[in-house]
Amino acid sequence: MLSEGLPAIATGCRHGRQVIKQENLFLISDDDGNLYPECSCGMGLYFNDTRFLSGWVLKLEGLIPTLLSFSAERNYMAQIEFMNPQLTLESGQVVPQETVYFSIMRAIGHVVRDKIRVVNYNPFPVSLHFSLAFHADYSDIFIVRGFKGKQAGVFLEPQIDASSVTFGYVGEDNALRQTRVQFATHPERIGPEAPGGKVRATRAVAEFTVDLAGLGSQSTVEYTIAALIDGNGGSEEQAAAPFVDFLADLGTSQKQREASRAHLTTSHEIYNVILDRNKCDLASLTTFYDTGPYASAGIPWYTAPFGRDGIISALQTLLLGPELAMGTLRYLARFQAKDDDPFRDEEPGKIMHERRVGELATIRAIPHTPYYGSVDSTPLFLILLSETFRWTGDLAFVRELWDAVEAALMWLEGYGDLDGDGFVEYQRRSPSGLFSQGWKDSYNSVIHPDATIAQPPIALAEVQGYVYDAKIRIAQLCYLLDLRILGDRLVREAQDLKDAFNEAFWDEEMGFYVMALDADKRPVRTRTSNPGHCLWSGIVPPERAQLVASALLADDMFSGWGIRTMASSSPVYNPLSYHNGTVWPHDNALIAMGLARVGHKAESMRIFDALFHAALHFEYYRLPELFCGFARVGELDRPVPYPVACSPQAWAAGATFMLLQAALGLSPDGPGNAVHIIEPQLPPWLSELRMESLRIAGSTLDLQFLQANGITTARVLRKEGNIKVLIEG
């Protein structure tokens, strides 16, 4: 059985968890840069859903050096610094603590490269021994996450020469996976862990002796690690380049990825750092396929294309530019379901949940080739296409994907409505599939107040909103494509759905929408954040919008750091639960956008402000996937981290930009060659924001927003093209 949305809590970590990534190669290490094989928190060097190194430990004279600092602010590199503990060498010489400096400059591209520097600040010479121990287990990412299965491949004897070691593994899928460690500085010895011992197929040690004169003399060691599948992967050019050139090329590549995006600067230095951090995280999470860019969901567990996550991340960041959205749509259209395959929860027209390429996927031990177990990816796909068109006005792109649109609509009206009641429901067919198939996909996420798990088929509140929105939006595209009959039908269906939803999901006693309807059409009356998405979708009538807004910002839902996934007043609330009481930034961003859409800008700004202040307390000012739902009780309080939250995580990074769009009231009208700025508002701590190179329908804008005494004004600084800017309110 697959883990239901939640990996196991880690044990064995010594310090913390740090990540560097480029494309499909990423490294998760402890704060000291090491990978400890005994740790269960998923440390490793990963490539294409496989862990190529599970152990990578540096020791100085047999000891772990004392960590001074670790920095990975630029996601493609890390700087790790150490000092020595007191050492007694074999010669009997004593090296006092804090007299030898040890640093690692580590960078990742298509290979990982380390440059180790050792500096002796003693007034006397020392001869120091250090080692690098490697362990290559080739575990599939699902094995690392706790999948109850076993890999039955064959480990090959390591290939060792004077300057390299290459580990190898042939999986059940017949793919040859290799980890090659190539030393530019030759080790004194490469071989088994103990001199004279037996070489183990998965382990080897490289040992070095550096002779250092005193008074600041230094020595360096460089090496490269490549992950290869059937000889592919890595880069001989990157491995051979001087280290300084390798770093420079990575920096240039990062800048090029961000150059085409809208540029945001503000009067608040820390908020500028937050904006840049999120752009950088999105760049590092993005992989370029032949269909275009696609943002992986998050590190470590979800470094793969996910339908729902990719769509929402693209929606959140359209104000930066349309490339990610267009690449996401093309990728999902390519892998749109064609067959009826219960093992993969696949049905024709359905948009995928997740695609994996590791050994377990290839041999069909898991259904992720791709897997289709999400009920909301399909309507969200249609919403993203519509929203991309609103930004670009590119009707040719809509025509390119129209076959996928028609197939998605057919799924919504056929397979998506399991019992013919007009609502879109889910129920897994795959014995290896997800039990819960909304965005809250842990097993107990749809739960009645008496702690009974709701049984499928389940109709989720937010999914009905997505379907309503998708049909209204696609109807508008139909009219542009001279498909009026289809457009009129979609409008009628959307209105029928809206009427039925407000009849079946509204609870007068709660003064709020229920979370879902279970198999018996019994309302799941647990108060959750799910109905907040319905404000964004437009399915909530005006007379109920105020009630929904008030409920979402009440003390039991709003923690002070954001809106909880479940109200603290609920009998089944747990601030430590993955989906039943924590705070998710992306969830809050969608709700904030919905609040702004229905005229509740003040409530939307409370969410904006809460998440800004939450970000101040996380490393690198990076909002994680989620954090615990404890209430903010004072100015010195801080949000409580969730132990296995993905960080960086795409839709957490994207949340910042959706919150900003909601605050500024940016509403594009690409077909009309216009943009509306509706009641713009900046928080009191932000007096100015500039947005340069905003692209709408082929035109480019520079905008300035100024806030003083609670009043925000907007003006156009530069305009290229025929775009009309309409400032309202």
N, C-alpha and C positions, 0 to 999 in steps of 0.2 A: 504494500500500500504506500502511496506517496504521502509525504508529510503534508498535513493540511495547512499550508500557508505559513507555518511557523517552524523554524529550525530549533533543534535542541539547545538549551542553555549551555554555554561553553564552560569547560573546566580546564585547569592546567596552565592558563595564561599567566605570565609573570608580571607584565606591565599593562599593556593595552593593545590596540590593534591599529595598524597603519596601512594605507593602501597607496600604491602607485599603479598607473594603467596607461596603456596606449592600445587602440584597436582591440584585438581579441586576446592580448597578452596582459595579465595583471598579476600583481604580487601583493599578498597580505602577510605582513610580518608583525612581530612584536615591536614595541617602541624602541628596542635596542637593535632592530634590523634583523634579528634572528628568527628562524622558523624552528620551533621546538617540536620534535616529533610526538612528544607525549601530550601536547596540547590538543584539545578537542574542539577548538574554536574555529577550525577551518583554515588555519594558516597554510600558505603554500604559494607556489608559482603555478598559475593556471593558464592553459591555452585550449581553446575549443572544448570546454566542459571537462577537461581532464587536469588533474593535479600532477604536474611534471616534477615538482620538488615538494616534498613534505617535511624535509629537514634541511637546515642550512644554518649551521651554528659556528660562530667565530669564538675562539678561546685564545687567551694570552697566558702562556705558561700554565695551561690547563684550567684556567679560570675565566669566567665571563667578566670582561672589563666593566668598570663602573660607568654607567650611562650618565652623560652630562645633558644631552639634548637630542631630540629627533625633530626634524622639520620636513614636511612634505606639502608645503603650501602650493608649489607647482606640481601638479598631479603626475607629471612625467619624471620627477626626480625627488630624491630624498638626501638630506644631509644628516649624518649620524655622528655624534661626537662622544668620546669616552676619555676616561683617565684610568690609570692603573691602580689596583689595590696594592697593598704592600706585597712585594714578591721576594721570595728567596730562591735564587737560581741554583741549578745543579752544582755550580762551582762553589756555592756557599755565599756568593755575593748577595747582599740585600739591596733591593731597589725600593726606596721609600715610596709610599703612596703619593699620588698627585704630582709625580715628576715625569711621567711619560704620557704624552698626548697621542690619542689614536682616533682617526676619523675615517669615515666611509662616505664617499660621494657616489651615489647610486642613481642610475638613470635607466629608463625603459623606453624602448621603441619597438622594433621587431625582435630585438634581443635585449637582455639585461646586462648592463656593464657596471662593474665596481672599480673604483680607484681608492685604494687603501693607503693612508699616509700615517707613518709612525714618527713621532718627534721625541727626542730625548732631551729633557731640560736639566738633567743632572750635570754636575761639573766633571763627571767621570764617564768613561765609555761603558756601554752595556751591550751584551749580545742576547737578544730576545728571541724566543721561540713562540710562534703563533700558528694556529691550525684552522682550517675550514673543513667542517664535516658535512657531507651531503647525503641525503636520503631521498630516493625517488620511488614513490609507491604507485604512481599512475592510477590513483583512485578516480573513478568517475565522480563528478560533482554531486550526484545523487547519493552515492555511497558516503561521501563526506557529510552530507546533510542528514544521514540516518536511514536511508533506504535499506530495507531488510532484504538484501540480496548479496550475491557474491560474484566477483569477477574471476573468471577461470582462465585468464590468459597466461602466457609464459614469460617469465623474466629472463632476460639474456645476461650472460656474463658481461660485466663492464669491459669496455675497450679502454686500455690504459697505456699511455706512452709518457714520455718525459714532460710533456707540457699540456696534457689533456686527459680527461676521463669522459667516456660516453656511456650512459646507462641506456638500457633498451627494454622494451616490453612489446610483445605481440599479443593483441587482444583477441577476444572471441570474434571480433569483426574483421580479423586478419590485417588490421592496420598496424604498422610498425611505428611505435612512439619512442622517441629518443630525447634524452636530455644531455646536451654536450656542454661541458665546462672546459673552456680553452684559456690557458694562462699565458699572458704576454710576458709575465715575469715567472721564470721556471721555478717550481717548488723544489724544495730539498728532497721531498718524497711524495709520491702519490700512490695510494694503495689501500690496504685494509685498515680498519680502525686501529688495530694494534699492530705495531711492526712485527713482521714474521707470522702474523695470523692469516687466516683464510679470507680470501676476498669474498664478500657477500654480494649477491646480485643487485641489491638495492642500495648499497652503502659504499662510500669511499671517503678518504680523508686526504687533504693536501696540507703539507707541513712546510713552514718557512722559517728560516733563521735570518734575522736582520742584525747586522753589526753597526752600531751607532756610536760615533764619537759624542762627546758631551757638548753642552752649551748650545742646544737647539739644532743639532744635526738631525737629519731626517732621511727616511727611505720610503719608497712607494712600491706598491704591488697592484697590478691591474689584471683583470680577467673578465671573460664574457660567458654568459649562459644563453644557450639557444634551445628552444622547444621545437621539435620537428615531428611531423606526421608524414610517414612515407617519404622522408627526405625534404618535405616542404615546410616552410616556416623559417624564422630567423632571417638574417640578411648579412651576407658576407661583406657587403660594402659598409654597413654600420659597424660590424665587428672589427673591420680593418682600419677604420678612420681614427685619427688621433682623438683622444677622449674629449678634448676641448671642442673639436669640430662636431663630434657626435652630440654633445650638449647643445651647441649653437644651432644645429639642424633641427633638433627637437623643439627648441624655443621658437625658431622660425615657423615650423609647422603649426605649432599652437597658435601663433599670432595670425597665420593665414586662415585658420579655421574660424577665428573670431572676427576677421577683418570685414567680412561681408555683412555682419550683423549690425543692427542699430546700436548706436553707442549712447550709453546713459551715464550722466555725471550729475552729482547733486552737491548741495552745500554741506552735507554731513559726511565727514571722512569715513566713519565706520560703515555707514550705509553704502558708500561707494565700494568699500571692501566686500561687503555682502553681495552686492550686485556682480562685482568681478568674480568673486568666488563661485557664484552659481553659474555664470557663463563658462568659467574654467571647468567646473565639474561636468556640465553638459557636454563640453567639447571632449573631455576625456572619456566619458561614457559612450560617446557616439562612435559607431563603426560604419565604415563606408562600404556598401555593397554595390553591385552593378545597377541596382535600382535607386541608389542614392544613400544619403545618411539615415541612420536609424539609431536611436538612443536605447542602449541596454537599460533594463529596469534599475538595477542597483548591485552594489558589491557588498558582500561576496556571493550571496546565494542566487542572485537573479541577473547575472551578467550574461544575458541572452536576449534575443528579441521576444518581447511580450506584447500581445495585442493591445490589451486595455492600457497598460502602462505607457507603451509607446505612443498611443493615440493621445492620451491625456497630456503627456509631456510635450507633444507637438502642439496641441491646442493652447497650452499655457504660454508657449514661447513664440507664437506667430508674430507678435510685435517686434521680435528680433529679426525676423525674416522668414520666408516661406519654404526654404530648402528642406529643413527637417520634416515638415509636414508632408511635402511632396514625396520625399524619399520614403517616409513611413507608409503613405497610402499606396505607393507602387509596390513596396515589399509585401504588404498585407494582401493586395489584390493578387499578387503572384501566388501566394500560398492560401488563397481562399479555398474553402472546402469544395471538392468536386464529387466526392463519393459519400456513401452511407456506410461508415465504419464504426461500429459500436466501441471497439477497443480504444479508439482515439476520440470518442464522443464527437465524431465527425458527421456532419449532415450538409448536403449541398447548399452552398451560399453562405455558410457560417464563416466568420472571421476567427482566426486562430487565437488561442490563449498563449501558447508558448512553444518555441521551437528550440530543440537541442540537437547537437551533432556529436555527442560523446559515444563511448562504446555501448552503454546500456540502451541508448536510443537506437543506435544502428542495428543492434541485434533484437530490437523490439521487446526488451525486458521492461521498458517503460514506453508509454504511448506518445512521446513528445517528438513526433517526426513530420509535422508538428501535432500538438495536442490542441483540441478545440473546446475544452471545458470552461468556457466563460460565457455567460448569458448576455453580457453587456458590450462585448467587443464589436458585435455586428451593428447595433444602432450607433455606437460611438464612431465607427468607421464612416458612416453616412454623415454624421454631424461634422467630423473633421474635414471631409471633402467640401461640404457646404461652407464651413468657416474659412477654409483655404481660398475658396472662390471669392468670398467677401473681401479678403485681403488682396487678392491678385487680380480679380476680374478675368481670369484665364479660363474661358469657356472651352478652349481646345483641350485643356487638361481634364476638364469634366467629361468631355466626350471620350477621351482616352480611357477613362475608367468606368464608362457607363455600363458595360457588361457586368462589372463587379457590383455596381449599384443595383441593377435589376435582380441579380442573384441574391443579394443581401435582402432586398425587399421580399422576395419569394420566401426566404428562410423565416423572416419575421412573421409572415402571414400563414406559413405552413408549419414547419417543424418547431418554430419558436412558441407557438400557441399550442401547448400539449393537450389541452382539454377543450379547446374551441370556445373558451369564454371571453375571448378578446384580449386577454392579458398574456404577456410573454413570460413563460415560466422556465425553470430549469429542473432537470433530474438527470443525474449521471447514468450512463449505460455501461461505461467501462468499469470493470472491477478494480482497475488501477487508477481511476480518475478521482477528481476532487468531489467531495460530498457537497460542499458549498461552492457556488459558481458565480457569485457576485464579487465585488471588489473586496468585501470582507469574506475571505475564502477559508478561514479556519473552521474546523468542524462545528464548533459551538457558537458561531457568530450570529446565527438566526435562532434566537432563543426566546421562549415565552417567559413572562415574569415569574412563573412558578418553577423555572429552571428546566422545563421540558424543551428538548431540542426539536425545533420545527421540522416536520418531515416533508420531503418533496413529493410531487412537484410544488415548487415555491415561486410565487410571483413577488418580486421585490419592488418596493415603492419607487426607488430611483430609476429602475429599469423601465417602468412604465413612462416615467418622465422623459427618459432618453428616446424611447420609441416615438412618443408624441412629437418631440422636437425634431427627430430625424424625418418624420413624415411631412411635417410642415416645411422643413428646409428643402427636402427633395422635391416637394410639390413646386416650390419656387423655381428650382432648376428646370423642372419639366416645362414650365411656361416659357422659359427662355429657349428651350430646345424644341418648341412647337409640339409638345406632348400633353396637350390640354386635358385630354380624357383621363390620362393617368394622374395628372396633377390634381384634377377635381376629385378623383377617387381618394387620393391620399389625404386631401384636406378633410373630406367627409369622415374617413377612418380616424384621423387624428382627433376630430371633434367628438366622435363617438367614444374614443378611448378616454378623452379628457372627462367626459360626462360620467362614464363608468368608473373611472379611477376616483373621482371625487365622491361618488356614491359609496364605493366599496372600501376605500382606504381612509376616509375621514372618520375620526372618532370624536363625537361630541363631548363625551365625558373627559377625554384627554385634552380636548381643544387642540389637537395635533393629528398628523397622519400616522397610521400604524406603520411599522417597519415592513411588513409583508403579509401575504396570505399563504397559509400552509396548504397541505394536500386536501384538507377538508374545508377549505375556504374559510378557515378560522383565522381571524386577525391576530397577528403577532403584536401585542400591545406594549411591547417594550419600547421605551422612549429612546431613540437613537438619532444619530446624525443623518441617516440615509435620506429622510424626507427633505433635508436641507438642499439636496441636489435638485429637488423638484422646482425650487425657486429659479434656478439657473435654466431649467428646461422650459419654463413657461406654462407648465400644466396646472399651476396653482392659481385659482381665480383671485382677483384683487381683494375681495372681502375676507379672504383667509390668509393673505400674505402677512398682515400685521400680526396675527396670532402665531404664525410659524416663526416669524422673526423674533417675537418676544420670547417664545419658548426656547429658541436656540441660544439666546443671550441670557437666559435665566441662570441663576447661580448653579443649578444642578447640571446644566449642560456646558456652561462656559467656565473654564477653570481659572481664567486670568491669563493663561498662556495660549489659549485657543479653545475651540469647541471640542468637547469630548465625543468619542464615538458612541458612548452610552451615558445617559444621565446618572449622576451619582445617587439620585433618589430611587433608582431602579433596584429591586431586590437582588438582581444578578449582576450588578455593577462591580467591576474590579479594576482599579486604576493601574494594575500590573498586567491586565489581560491584553493580548495582542490586538484584539478587535472590540473588546467589551468594556472600554473605559479609558483608553489611551487617547492621545491627541495626535492626529496625522496632518501634517502641513498641507498636503494636496487636497484632502477632504475639506479643510478650512478654506482653501483658495477657491474651490468650486462654490462653496456656500457663500463666500464673500462676493463673488461675481454675481451670484443669484440675488443676493440682498441688494446690491447696487442696481441690478437690472429692474427690480420692482420698486425702486425708489427709497430703499432703506440704506442710504449711504452712511449714516452715522453708525449703524450696526456693522456695516462692512468695514468701516475704518477702525472699529474696536478690534476686529480680527487682525487687520493689517498691523496695528500697533502691538498687539499681543505677540504675534509671531516675530516681529522685529526684535522685541525685547527678549524673547526666548532665544533667538539666534545669537545674541550677545554672550550667552553662557556656554555655547558649544565650541569645540575646537575648530579653529580656522573660521569662526562665525558661520559654520555650515549646519543648516537644519538637517537632522537625520530623517530617516523614513518615518519614525514616530518617536514619541517620548511618553512617559507615564502621565496619568491623568490627575495627579495630586493638585490641589488648589494652590494658587498663588496667594500667600498670606501676608506678604509684606515686601517692602522695597529691597530687603536683603535676601529675599527668597530666590531660588533658582529652580528651573525645571529639572525633574529627575530623569536621567537617561534610561532608555530601554536597552537591556544588555546585548541583544543580538539584532538591533536595528541596522539595516543597510545604511552605509555612509561611505561615499556619496551615494545618493539615490536620485534618479532622474526626476520623478514627479515632485520630490521634495525641493530639488533645485529649481524646477520650473514654477513652483508655487509663488516664489517671490515676484515673478514677472506677471502672473495672473492677478495677484493682489494689487500690483501697481496699475495694471490696465483697468481694474475695477475702480481704483481710487481716481484715476484720471478721466474716467468715463469715455475711453477710446472705443469708438464703434465704427469699424471700417465699412465702406460701401464701395467696393471695387467696381461693380457693374455701373454704378452711378458716378464713378471717378470722384468720390468724395470721402471725407472722413468727418464724423461727428464727435465732438468733445462735449460730453453731457455732464454738467455740474461737476467740474473737476475739483478735487480736494486733496490737499497734502496734509499729512499729520502735523501737529504743532511743533515737532522737533525738526521739521524739514522746511526750510524757507525757499529753496530753489531746486528745480530739476530741469535739466536740459536733455532732450532726446534728439540725437542727430542721426541722419540717414534712415529715418523711418520710411519704409517702402510700402506704397499702396497703389495697386493698379498701374505699375510702371512709372509712377512719380515718386519723388523723394522729398522728404520734409525734414526741417529742423524746427523743433518746437521748444518753447520755454514756458515753464510753469512757476509762478511766484506766489508765495503764501505769506500773508501778514495779517495779524489779528484775527485769524480763523477764516480769512477770505482768500481763496485761490483764484488767480487769473491766469489765462493762457494767451500766448501770442505766437505768431509764426515768425521765425527768424530767417528762414530760407525756404524756397520752394523751387523745385525743378519738375516741370510737367504741368499738366492742366488740372491738377487736383484741386478740389474745392474744400476748404476747411470751414466747418460750421460749428461755432462755439455756442452752446446752449446753456443757459442758467448761470 
